[in-house]
Amino acid sequence: MSLNIMTCVYRLANMPDSILSKLRSVASQHEVLTIAHLLEAGISDQSLTRLVRDGHLTRVRRGIYHHVDSPVTEHHDLIQVIQSAPKAVIVLISALKFHNIGTQQAYQVWIQLPMKARSPKIDWPPIRIVRTRVEVLFTEGVVIHKLSRVDVAITSPERTVVDCFKQRNKLGIDVCNEALRDVIQKDRNSRREIHRLARLTRVSKVMQPYMEAML
């Protein structure tokens, strides 16, 4: 038996079954594991270090871990980002994708952060940050969704459309118009909320001709 195999067998034999059982249990409940989840499950810092060292647990980045028994849903990337940036709001292309609006694919996770907030250190998934000084934009048209037991703030369909027009130079007017048409077709009553949010974000004049074209 080679030295590496003997070392692996030794490590596995010395990891208490109770710790592995706790790990499997907490992993089955959370899509993305944090240090807080593991400590609450009764796994100490020392045991955590050994679990990563012995290959029972994968360190994704600082404070974030993955286990083979953890569920993986279609919103996995959003959950990962919010665990590292809890003050962020999911916006623009990522919000369009979440609400099944339009045809855009989210190759990055678009998030809104306060102007002076520190950028999260996330290698994967790739993120795109939009910053604002307007505090009300972290609550107006923002809905908290519970995704795999994680609270994720995401802009509503109406707010997302308005944001697209606000960021039209980044996204292109075709993306904005497609999103507006899709939201109104799905819910004709959304026009009033779109108008309200457009006034709040000062894009009413920009959106007016596109809104009138859909009367």
N, C-alpha and C positions, 0 to 999 in steps of 0.2 A: 504493500500500500504506500503510495507516494506521500510525501510530507504534507502537501496541500490538502489531499483528501483526508489525512489523519487530523489535520487542524480543523477542517470543516466539521468532521464527525464530532470532534471534541467540543466545538462551540455549540453545535446543535444539542448535544447531550447535556450541556450545562445551562441551557436556557430553560428555566422552569416552565412547565406546561401551563401553569396559571397565568403567566405573563403572555404567552402565545394565545391563550384563550381570550384574555382581555383584549388583546390586539385585534383578533378576528371579530370580536363582538363590536368594538367601537368602529372598526373599518366597515362593517356591514351597514352601519347607520349613517355614515358621512361620506359624501362623494369626494371631498377634499379634507384631509386630516391636518389639523393644526396642533401645535404644542399644547394649547389649552384643552383640546379634545382628548389628547393622550394622557395628560396629567389628571384630568377629571375621571378618566377610566382607571386610574390607579397605577399608571405606568410612570415610573420615576425617570428623572433625567439620565441616570446611569443606565437603566434598562433601555431607554430610548437610544442611547449611543450604541449599545450592544446590538439592538435590533437592526439598526442601520448597518453596522459593521458586518453583521452575520447574514445580511441579505434578506431579512424578513420584512424590511420596510425600506422604501426608497425616498431619499431626500430630494424633493423637486427644487426647492430653493429655501432660503432661510425661513424657518417657521412653518413650512408647508411640506407635507409628506403624502406619499401614495402607497396603498396596499392593494394587492391583487384582488382582495375580496371587496374592495370599495366599488360601489355602483358607478357607472359612467353614463350620463344622460346627454341629450343633445345640447344642453346648456352648460356643459362642463367648463368651457373656456370662460364663460361669464362668472361662474362660481369661483374659479381659480383666481381671477383678477380681483374680485370683490374681497376675497379673503386677505389679499395683500394691500388692498386700497379700499377700506370700509366706507370712506367718505365719498367715494366716486358714484356717479350716476351713469348708467348705461344710456348712450345717446346715439343719434344719427344712424349710420348704416347698421350698427349692431342692434339698435332698437327697431329699425325697419325689419330686420331679419327675425327678431323675436316675435313681432306682431304679424309676420307673414304679409308684409306690405311691399308691393313692387317685386322686382326681380333681381335686386342687387345681392351679391354674395359678400358676406362679412369675412374678409381675409385678415382683418385686425379687429381687436375689441376696442371700440370707440368709447371713451369715458370722458365725463366732464368733472373737472376738479376746480377748487378755489384757486385764484390767481397765485397765491403765495404757498400753496400746499406743495410738499415735497413729492417729486415724481417717484412712483413705486419702482423698485428694482425688480423687474420681471423680464426674464429672458424669453419665456414662452408661457402663454401665447403672446404674439406681438400686440402691442397696444398703440393707440393713437389718442393723444390727449388734447381736449379742447378746454380752455380755461376761461373763467368769467369772474368778474368782481361783484356781480349782481347776486346777492344772497337768496333772493326770492326764487331764483331759477333752480334752486336745489329742492324746492317744495312744490311750486306751481306746475301742474301738469306732470308731476312725478308720482309714480305708484310703486309701492313696495310689494314685490312678488316673493313668495316663499318657494325657493328652488332647492330641493334636497336639504331642507331644514335651514337654509341660509337666506337671510333677508337681502334681497337684491333690488336696489332702486333703479327703475327703468322709466324713461319718459313715455307718456301715454301716446297712442297713435296721433292724436291731434297736435300734441306738443312736438312730437317727432317731426311731423310735416313742417311745422313752423320753424323748427331748428334747421331743417334742411334748407329752407329759403334763406335763413340767416347766414348759413354757411355755404351758400350757392357757389361761391367762387372756388371752394374746395371740392364740391360734389358735382357741380354742373347742373344747369337749369333743367335738363331732361330728367335727371333723377328726382328733382323736386316736383316737377309737374306730374310725373308718373305716380309718386307717392300721394300727392294731393288728390289725384283722380281716383286712386284705389281706395283711399280712406272715405271719400265722399260717396263713392258707389256702394261701399259696404254699409255706411250709415249716413243717411241724408241729414240727420239731426246733428252731425258733427260740425256743421258749418258754423254754428254759433260759438262753439268752444274754440274753433280755429280762429275766428275773428277776434275773440277775446285775447287769446294768447299772442296773436299777431300784433295787436295794439300794445300789449305788455312788452314785447321784444322789439317793437318799432320796425316791423316789416310789413305793415298794412299796405302801404303804397306799392311796395314791390309785388305783393301777392294779389292785389285787387284785380288786375286784368286776368289773371289765371283763375281766380274765383268766379269772376263774371262769365268767363268762357264755359263754365260748367253749370250755369243756371238752366 
